């Protein structure tokens, strides 16, 4: 099973009707829509993206699905989560797709500093038992630096508070993407 398919498998097991979740990198909107289907009419999806084109394209796709009420799209960086989501809002899942917008401007990429800030904020917002699922695409300029910074940070997390899994291919060429799954234990 590919890392992306495994990410979606984990989401289906983790997210239920009524949950609150975050799509930290809306991109082309696929994860936003999947999350909205999982949380149902009584749940909430916060979707962040710094690119207005990503937000606008996702809005169009969302309108076609009829899932508009449970989705709040935010044209801002994921490092601004705390500006939009209060500490008393407990989040069941946060999804990241790091790198650049597919079929978009490849010079606009996720960056180590902003991703680490969003990751720290997300860890504080998570429910016990909640997870951050982070697809790491690093086969582009700047991608290795972001990957290395994230992995170094994750190694410092308390194993009593968090379980961190890395899932990916080891026999693939050209910087294959991998999944990081972080579960809040307490």
CORTAPE-V644099 format. One record per helix or strand. SS is the DSSP state (H for helix, E for strand). FROM is the first residue (numbers start at 1). LEN is the number of residues. If there is no record, write none. Layout:
ss: (SS	SS)
from: (FROM	FROM)
len: (LEN	LEN)
This chain:
ss: (H	E	H	E	H	H	E	H	E	E	E	H	E	H	E	E)
from: (3	20	30	44	52	68	71	78	91	100	109	112	126	143	162	178)
len: (12	4	10	5	14	3	4	7	8	1	1	14	11	12	7	7)
